[in-house]
Amino acid sequence: MGRFVVGAIAVVVGLFVAGAIAFWLFKALLGVLFYLVVGALVVGGAVWLYGRAKRSLGTGRNQRRIEAAAATWRQRHR
């Protein structure tokens, strides 16, 4: 009878330790995943904002076309 009680207690303690380790590992992995998602959102948002700002400055072929069209319009409507 005494060996059964000791064995049962050992099984319960072993399950508790295994559960505690699994819970800690699961929590750590979810924390890492959360930080990865937040980091990806921040970097993606920064890239998106950079692209929007770059397009709004209008440096390039499109801006030159707009300026040429405006100059032509001004010359025709003096």
C-alpha positions as CSV (number, residue, x, y, z in Angstrom):
1,M,0.0,0.0,0.0
2,G,2.8,2.4,0.8
3,R,4.5,1.9,-2.5
4,F,1.2,2.7,-4.3
5,V,0.8,6.0,-2.5
6,V,4.4,7.0,-3.2
7,G,4.0,6.0,-6.8
8,A,0.7,7.9,-7.1
9,I,2.2,11.0,-5.5
10,A,5.2,10.7,-7.9
11,V,2.9,10.5,-10.9
12,V,0.9,13.6,-9.7
13,V,4.1,15.6,-9.1
14,G,5.5,14.5,-12.5
15,L,2.3,15.6,-14.3
16,F,2.3,18.9,-12.4
17,V,5.9,19.6,-13.4
18,A,5.4,18.6,-17.0
19,G,2.3,20.8,-17.1
20,A,4.1,23.7,-15.6
21,I,7.0,23.4,-18.1
22,A,4.5,23.1,-21.0
23,F,2.6,26.1,-19.8
24,W,5.8,28.2,-19.5
25,L,7.0,27.1,-23.0
26,F,3.6,27.8,-24.5
27,K,3.5,31.3,-22.9
28,A,7.0,32.1,-24.1
29,L,6.2,31.0,-27.7
30,L,3.1,33.1,-27.7
31,G,5.0,36.1,-26.4
32,V,7.6,35.7,-29.1
33,L,4.9,35.3,-31.8
34,F,3.2,38.4,-30.4
35,Y,6.4,40.5,-30.7
36,L,7.0,39.2,-34.2
37,V,3.5,40.2,-35.3
38,V,3.8,43.7,-33.7
39,G,7.3,44.2,-35.3
40,A,6.0,43.1,-38.7
41,L,3.1,45.6,-38.4
42,V,5.4,48.4,-37.4
43,V,7.9,47.8,-40.2
44,G,5.2,47.3,-42.8
45,G,3.5,50.5,-41.7
46,A,6.8,52.4,-41.9
47,V,7.4,51.1,-45.4
48,W,3.9,52.0,-46.4
49,L,4.2,55.5,-45.0
50,Y,7.6,55.9,-46.7
51,G,6.1,55.0,-50.0
52,R,3.1,57.3,-49.6
53,A,5.5,60.2,-48.6
54,K,7.8,59.5,-51.5
55,R,4.8,59.5,-54.0
56,S,3.4,62.6,-52.5
57,L,6.6,64.5,-53.1
58,G,6.2,63.9,-56.8
59,T,9.8,63.6,-57.8
60,G,10.0,61.8,-61.1
61,R,8.5,61.5,-64.5
62,N,4.9,62.2,-63.3
63,Q,5.8,65.4,-61.6
64,R,7.7,66.6,-64.7
65,R,4.7,65.9,-66.9
66,I,2.5,67.8,-64.5
67,E,4.8,70.8,-64.6
68,A,5.1,70.7,-68.4
69,A,1.3,70.6,-68.7
70,A,0.9,73.5,-66.3
71,A,3.6,75.5,-68.2
72,T,1.8,74.8,-71.5
73,W,-1.5,75.8,-70.0
74,R,-0.1,79.1,-68.7
75,Q,1.4,79.9,-72.1
76,R,-1.9,79.3,-73.9
77,H,-4.0,81.3,-71.3
78,R,-2.1,84.5,-71.0
